[in-house]
Amino acid sequence: MECRVRVEFLGPGHGGTVSILDRAVQLAFPFLTLALGGGMALGVAYGIWAAGVALTAVASRALFGEPLAKVMGASMCLIAVGVLCIELGSGH
């Protein structure tokens, strides 16, 4: 079985942006490890991570004009409410 994937991440002329994003992903996991090692609850850490994913969707709309459907906006609101509920429920 052969699987071919063609990746055009941001297209030509965005090499610097790809490098910045690549570095950000490489740093995200060590910082997550440090946060968890410092006592942050796993649910809180992943809730914040999910909020970052939602912000990435908003940024892609602003920077690259990608579509942002109503269901995506509603999902981002649910993520925000979920992160708040996790934080309030964690007993800090």
Chimera marker file (.cmm) of the C-alpha trace (Angstrom):
<marker_set name="trace">
<marker id="1" x="0.000" y="0.000" z="0.000" r="1" g="1" b="0" radius="0.5"/>
<marker id="2" x="1.409" y="3.367" z="-0.989" r="1" g="1" b="0" radius="0.5"/>
<marker id="3" x="0.307" y="6.657" z="0.477" r="1" g="1" b="0" radius="0.5"/>
<marker id="4" x="1.348" y="9.944" z="-1.061" r="1" g="1" b="0" radius="0.5"/>
<marker id="5" x="0.666" y="13.241" z="0.605" r="1" g="1" b="0" radius="0.5"/>
<marker id="6" x="1.260" y="16.565" z="-1.030" r="1" g="1" b="0" radius="0.5"/>
<marker id="7" x="1.847" y="19.308" z="1.486" r="1" g="1" b="0" radius="0.5"/>
<marker id="8" x="1.795" y="22.969" z="0.579" r="1" g="1" b="0" radius="0.5"/>
<marker id="9" x="1.797" y="24.443" z="4.045" r="1" g="1" b="0" radius="0.5"/>
<marker id="10" x="1.597" y="28.161" z="3.358" r="1" g="1" b="0" radius="0.5"/>
<marker id="11" x="2.642" y="28.309" z="-0.256" r="1" g="1" b="0" radius="0.5"/>
<marker id="12" x="5.639" y="29.974" z="-1.831" r="1" g="1" b="0" radius="0.5"/>
<marker id="13" x="7.135" y="33.021" z="-0.160" r="1" g="1" b="0" radius="0.5"/>
<marker id="14" x="6.200" y="32.031" z="3.403" r="1" g="1" b="0" radius="0.5"/>
<marker id="15" x="9.415" y="30.226" z="4.352" r="1" g="1" b="0" radius="0.5"/>
<marker id="16" x="9.993" y="32.438" z="7.396" r="1" g="1" b="0" radius="0.5"/>
<marker id="17" x="6.491" y="31.808" z="8.658" r="1" g="1" b="0" radius="0.5"/>
<marker id="18" x="6.921" y="28.060" z="8.326" r="1" g="1" b="0" radius="0.5"/>
<marker id="19" x="10.158" y="28.258" z="10.323" r="1" g="1" b="0" radius="0.5"/>
<marker id="20" x="8.457" y="30.255" z="13.092" r="1" g="1" b="0" radius="0.5"/>
<marker id="21" x="5.557" y="27.809" z="13.266" r="1" g="1" b="0" radius="0.5"/>
<marker id="22" x="7.905" y="24.844" z="13.195" r="1" g="1" b="0" radius="0.5"/>
<marker id="23" x="9.901" y="26.281" z="16.094" r="1" g="1" b="0" radius="0.5"/>
<marker id="24" x="6.715" y="27.043" z="18.049" r="1" g="1" b="0" radius="0.5"/>
<marker id="25" x="5.545" y="23.427" z="17.749" r="1" g="1" b="0" radius="0.5"/>
<marker id="26" x="8.984" y="22.179" z="18.775" r="1" g="1" b="0" radius="0.5"/>
<marker id="27" x="8.876" y="24.346" z="21.906" r="1" g="1" b="0" radius="0.5"/>
<marker id="28" x="5.267" y="23.610" z="22.837" r="1" g="1" b="0" radius="0.5"/>
<marker id="29" x="5.875" y="20.111" z="24.161" r="1" g="1" b="0" radius="0.5"/>
<marker id="30" x="8.829" y="20.950" z="26.431" r="1" g="1" b="0" radius="0.5"/>
<marker id="31" x="6.850" y="23.861" z="27.879" r="1" g="1" b="0" radius="0.5"/>
<marker id="32" x="3.863" y="21.575" z="28.410" r="1" g="1" b="0" radius="0.5"/>
<marker id="33" x="6.167" y="19.185" z="30.253" r="1" g="1" b="0" radius="0.5"/>
<marker id="34" x="7.472" y="22.017" z="32.433" r="1" g="1" b="0" radius="0.5"/>
<marker id="35" x="3.947" y="23.190" z="33.233" r="1" g="1" b="0" radius="0.5"/>
<marker id="36" x="2.840" y="19.694" z="34.213" r="1" g="1" b="0" radius="0.5"/>
<marker id="37" x="6.030" y="19.178" z="36.224" r="1" g="1" b="0" radius="0.5"/>
<marker id="38" x="5.338" y="22.443" z="38.028" r="1" g="1" b="0" radius="0.5"/>
<marker id="39" x="2.011" y="21.160" z="39.286" r="1" g="1" b="0" radius="0.5"/>
<marker id="40" x="-0.491" y="22.288" z="36.648" r="1" g="1" b="0" radius="0.5"/>
<marker id="41" x="-3.386" y="19.853" z="36.334" r="1" g="1" b="0" radius="0.5"/>
<marker id="42" x="-3.466" y="17.918" z="33.077" r="1" g="1" b="0" radius="0.5"/>
<marker id="43" x="-7.070" y="18.963" z="32.357" r="1" g="1" b="0" radius="0.5"/>
<marker id="44" x="-6.158" y="22.623" z="32.774" r="1" g="1" b="0" radius="0.5"/>
<marker id="45" x="-3.087" y="22.266" z="30.554" r="1" g="1" b="0" radius="0.5"/>
<marker id="46" x="-5.042" y="20.640" z="27.736" r="1" g="1" b="0" radius="0.5"/>
<marker id="47" x="-7.838" y="23.158" z="28.141" r="1" g="1" b="0" radius="0.5"/>
<marker id="48" x="-5.365" y="25.981" z="27.622" r="1" g="1" b="0" radius="0.5"/>
<marker id="49" x="-3.887" y="24.067" z="24.685" r="1" g="1" b="0" radius="0.5"/>
<marker id="50" x="-7.358" y="23.801" z="23.132" r="1" g="1" b="0" radius="0.5"/>
<marker id="51" x="-7.840" y="27.539" z="23.588" r="1" g="1" b="0" radius="0.5"/>
<marker id="52" x="-4.584" y="28.018" z="21.673" r="1" g="1" b="0" radius="0.5"/>
<marker id="53" x="-5.965" y="25.907" z="18.847" r="1" g="1" b="0" radius="0.5"/>
<marker id="54" x="-9.068" y="28.105" z="18.748" r="1" g="1" b="0" radius="0.5"/>
<marker id="55" x="-6.921" y="31.240" z="18.642" r="1" g="1" b="0" radius="0.5"/>
<marker id="56" x="-4.952" y="29.712" z="15.785" r="1" g="1" b="0" radius="0.5"/>
<marker id="57" x="-8.183" y="29.359" z="13.807" r="1" g="1" b="0" radius="0.5"/>
<marker id="58" x="-8.981" y="33.027" z="14.432" r="1" g="1" b="0" radius="0.5"/>
<marker id="59" x="-5.458" y="34.063" z="13.444" r="1" g="1" b="0" radius="0.5"/>
<marker id="60" x="-5.636" y="32.035" z="10.226" r="1" g="1" b="0" radius="0.5"/>
<marker id="61" x="-8.824" y="33.914" z="9.368" r="1" g="1" b="0" radius="0.5"/>
<marker id="62" x="-7.166" y="37.285" z="10.009" r="1" g="1" b="0" radius="0.5"/>
<marker id="63" x="-3.819" y="36.506" z="8.391" r="1" g="1" b="0" radius="0.5"/>
<marker id="64" x="-4.725" y="34.231" z="5.500" r="1" g="1" b="0" radius="0.5"/>
<marker id="65" x="-8.428" y="34.856" z="4.919" r="1" g="1" b="0" radius="0.5"/>
<marker id="66" x="-9.424" y="31.280" z="5.676" r="1" g="1" b="0" radius="0.5"/>
<marker id="67" x="-13.159" y="30.689" z="6.173" r="1" g="1" b="0" radius="0.5"/>
<marker id="68" x="-14.541" y="30.747" z="9.694" r="1" g="1" b="0" radius="0.5"/>
<marker id="69" x="-17.945" y="29.039" z="9.717" r="1" g="1" b="0" radius="0.5"/>
<marker id="70" x="-20.601" y="29.647" z="12.348" r="1" g="1" b="0" radius="0.5"/>
<marker id="71" x="-20.135" y="26.155" z="13.749" r="1" g="1" b="0" radius="0.5"/>
<marker id="72" x="-16.409" y="26.896" z="14.164" r="1" g="1" b="0" radius="0.5"/>
<marker id="73" x="-17.206" y="30.083" z="16.081" r="1" g="1" b="0" radius="0.5"/>
<marker id="74" x="-19.666" y="28.230" z="18.283" r="1" g="1" b="0" radius="0.5"/>
<marker id="75" x="-17.068" y="25.529" z="18.923" r="1" g="1" b="0" radius="0.5"/>
<marker id="76" x="-14.552" y="28.152" z="20.000" r="1" g="1" b="0" radius="0.5"/>
<marker id="77" x="-17.071" y="29.562" z="22.458" r="1" g="1" b="0" radius="0.5"/>
<marker id="78" x="-17.588" y="26.063" z="23.854" r="1" g="1" b="0" radius="0.5"/>
<marker id="79" x="-13.819" y="25.655" z="24.228" r="1" g="1" b="0" radius="0.5"/>
<marker id="80" x="-13.633" y="28.935" z="26.168" r="1" g="1" b="0" radius="0.5"/>
<marker id="81" x="-16.480" y="27.874" z="28.461" r="1" g="1" b="0" radius="0.5"/>
<marker id="82" x="-14.890" y="24.441" z="28.907" r="1" g="1" b="0" radius="0.5"/>
<marker id="83" x="-11.511" y="25.924" z="29.870" r="1" g="1" b="0" radius="0.5"/>
<marker id="84" x="-13.235" y="28.213" z="32.374" r="1" g="1" b="0" radius="0.5"/>
<marker id="85" x="-15.185" y="25.301" z="33.869" r="1" g="1" b="0" radius="0.5"/>
<marker id="86" x="-12.050" y="23.158" z="34.139" r="1" g="1" b="0" radius="0.5"/>
<marker id="87" x="-10.160" y="25.975" z="35.835" r="1" g="1" b="0" radius="0.5"/>
<marker id="88" x="-12.992" y="26.686" z="38.269" r="1" g="1" b="0" radius="0.5"/>
<marker id="89" x="-13.406" y="22.983" z="39.006" r="1" g="1" b="0" radius="0.5"/>
<marker id="90" x="-9.723" y="22.324" z="39.599" r="1" g="1" b="0" radius="0.5"/>
<marker id="91" x="-9.909" y="23.861" z="43.088" r="1" g="1" b="0" radius="0.5"/>
<marker id="92" x="-7.091" y="26.391" z="42.772" r="1" g="1" b="0" radius="0.5"/>
<link id1="1" id2="2" r="1" g="1" b="0" radius="0.2"/>
<link id1="2" id2="3" r="1" g="1" b="0" radius="0.2"/>
<link id1="3" id2="4" r="1" g="1" b="0" radius="0.2"/>
<link id1="4" id2="5" r="1" g="1" b="0" radius="0.2"/>
<link id1="5" id2="6" r="1" g="1" b="0" radius="0.2"/>
<link id1="6" id2="7" r="1" g="1" b="0" radius="0.2"/>
<link id1="7" id2="8" r="1" g="1" b="0" radius="0.2"/>
<link id1="8" id2="9" r="1" g="1" b="0" radius="0.2"/>
<link id1="9" id2="10" r="1" g="1" b="0" radius="0.2"/>
<link id1="10" id2="11" r="1" g="1" b="0" radius="0.2"/>
<link id1="11" id2="12" r="1" g="1" b="0" radius="0.2"/>
<link id1="12" id2="13" r="1" g="1" b="0" radius="0.2"/>
<link id1="13" id2="14" r="1" g="1" b="0" radius="0.2"/>
<link id1="14" id2="15" r="1" g="1" b="0" radius="0.2"/>
<link id1="15" id2="16" r="1" g="1" b="0" radius="0.2"/>
<link id1="16" id2="17" r="1" g="1" b="0" radius="0.2"/>
<link id1="17" id2="18" r="1" g="1" b="0" radius="0.2"/>
<link id1="18" id2="19" r="1" g="1" b="0" radius="0.2"/>
<link id1="19" id2="20" r="1" g="1" b="0" radius="0.2"/>
<link id1="20" id2="21" r="1" g="1" b="0" radius="0.2"/>
<link id1="21" id2="22" r="1" g="1" b="0" radius="0.2"/>
<link id1="22" id2="23" r="1" g="1" b="0" radius="0.2"/>
<link id1="23" id2="24" r="1" g="1" b="0" radius="0.2"/>
<link id1="24" id2="25" r="1" g="1" b="0" radius="0.2"/>
<link id1="25" id2="26" r="1" g="1" b="0" radius="0.2"/>
<link id1="26" id2="27" r="1" g="1" b="0" radius="0.2"/>
<link id1="27" id2="28" r="1" g="1" b="0" radius="0.2"/>
<link id1="28" id2="29" r="1" g="1" b="0" radius="0.2"/>
<link id1="29" id2="30" r="1" g="1" b="0" radius="0.2"/>
<link id1="30" id2="31" r="1" g="1" b="0" radius="0.2"/>
<link id1="31" id2="32" r="1" g="1" b="0" radius="0.2"/>
<link id1="32" id2="33" r="1" g="1" b="0" radius="0.2"/>
<link id1="33" id2="34" r="1" g="1" b="0" radius="0.2"/>
<link id1="34" id2="35" r="1" g="1" b="0" radius="0.2"/>
<link id1="35" id2="36" r="1" g="1" b="0" radius="0.2"/>
<link id1="36" id2="37" r="1" g="1" b="0" radius="0.2"/>
<link id1="37" id2="38" r="1" g="1" b="0" radius="0.2"/>
<link id1="38" id2="39" r="1" g="1" b="0" radius="0.2"/>
<link id1="39" id2="40" r="1" g="1" b="0" radius="0.2"/>
<link id1="40" id2="41" r="1" g="1" b="0" radius="0.2"/>
<link id1="41" id2="42" r="1" g="1" b="0" radius="0.2"/>
<link id1="42" id2="43" r="1" g="1" b="0" radius="0.2"/>
<link id1="43" id2="44" r="1" g="1" b="0" radius="0.2"/>
<link id1="44" id2="45" r="1" g="1" b="0" radius="0.2"/>
<link id1="45" id2="46" r="1" g="1" b="0" radius="0.2"/>
<link id1="46" id2="47" r="1" g="1" b="0" radius="0.2"/>
<link id1="47" id2="48" r="1" g="1" b="0" radius="0.2"/>
<link id1="48" id2="49" r="1" g="1" b="0" radius="0.2"/>
<link id1="49" id2="50" r="1" g="1" b="0" radius="0.2"/>
<link id1="50" id2="51" r="1" g="1" b="0" radius="0.2"/>
<link id1="51" id2="52" r="1" g="1" b="0" radius="0.2"/>
<link id1="52" id2="53" r="1" g="1" b="0" radius="0.2"/>
<link id1="53" id2="54" r="1" g="1" b="0" radius="0.2"/>
<link id1="54" id2="55" r="1" g="1" b="0" radius="0.2"/>
<link id1="55" id2="56" r="1" g="1" b="0" radius="0.2"/>
<link id1="56" id2="57" r="1" g="1" b="0" radius="0.2"/>
<link id1="57" id2="58" r="1" g="1" b="0" radius="0.2"/>
<link id1="58" id2="59" r="1" g="1" b="0" radius="0.2"/>
<link id1="59" id2="60" r="1" g="1" b="0" radius="0.2"/>
<link id1="60" id2="61" r="1" g="1" b="0" radius="0.2"/>
<link id1="61" id2="62" r="1" g="1" b="0" radius="0.2"/>
<link id1="62" id2="63" r="1" g="1" b="0" radius="0.2"/>
<link id1="63" id2="64" r="1" g="1" b="0" radius="0.2"/>
<link id1="64" id2="65" r="1" g="1" b="0" radius="0.2"/>
<link id1="65" id2="66" r="1" g="1" b="0" radius="0.2"/>
<link id1="66" id2="67" r="1" g="1" b="0" radius="0.2"/>
<link id1="67" id2="68" r="1" g="1" b="0" radius="0.2"/>
<link id1="68" id2="69" r="1" g="1" b="0" radius="0.2"/>
<link id1="69" id2="70" r="1" g="1" b="0" radius="0.2"/>
<link id1="70" id2="71" r="1" g="1" b="0" radius="0.2"/>
<link id1="71" id2="72" r="1" g="1" b="0" radius="0.2"/>
<link id1="72" id2="73" r="1" g="1" b="0" radius="0.2"/>
<link id1="73" id2="74" r="1" g="1" b="0" radius="0.2"/>
<link id1="74" id2="75" r="1" g="1" b="0" radius="0.2"/>
<link id1="75" id2="76" r="1" g="1" b="0" radius="0.2"/>
<link id1="76" id2="77" r="1" g="1" b="0" radius="0.2"/>
<link id1="77" id2="78" r="1" g="1" b="0" radius="0.2"/>
<link id1="78" id2="79" r="1" g="1" b="0" radius="0.2"/>
<link id1="79" id2="80" r="1" g="1" b="0" radius="0.2"/>
<link id1="80" id2="81" r="1" g="1" b="0" radius="0.2"/>
<link id1="81" id2="82" r="1" g="1" b="0" radius="0.2"/>
<link id1="82" id2="83" r="1" g="1" b="0" radius="0.2"/>
<link id1="83" id2="84" r="1" g="1" b="0" radius="0.2"/>
<link id1="84" id2="85" r="1" g="1" b="0" radius="0.2"/>
<link id1="85" id2="86" r="1" g="1" b="0" radius="0.2"/>
<link id1="86" id2="87" r="1" g="1" b="0" radius="0.2"/>
<link id1="87" id2="88" r="1" g="1" b="0" radius="0.2"/>
<link id1="88" id2="89" r="1" g="1" b="0" radius="0.2"/>
<link id1="89" id2="90" r="1" g="1" b="0" radius="0.2"/>
<link id1="90" id2="91" r="1" g="1" b="0" radius="0.2"/>
<link id1="91" id2="92" r="1" g="1" b="0" radius="0.2"/>
</marker_set>
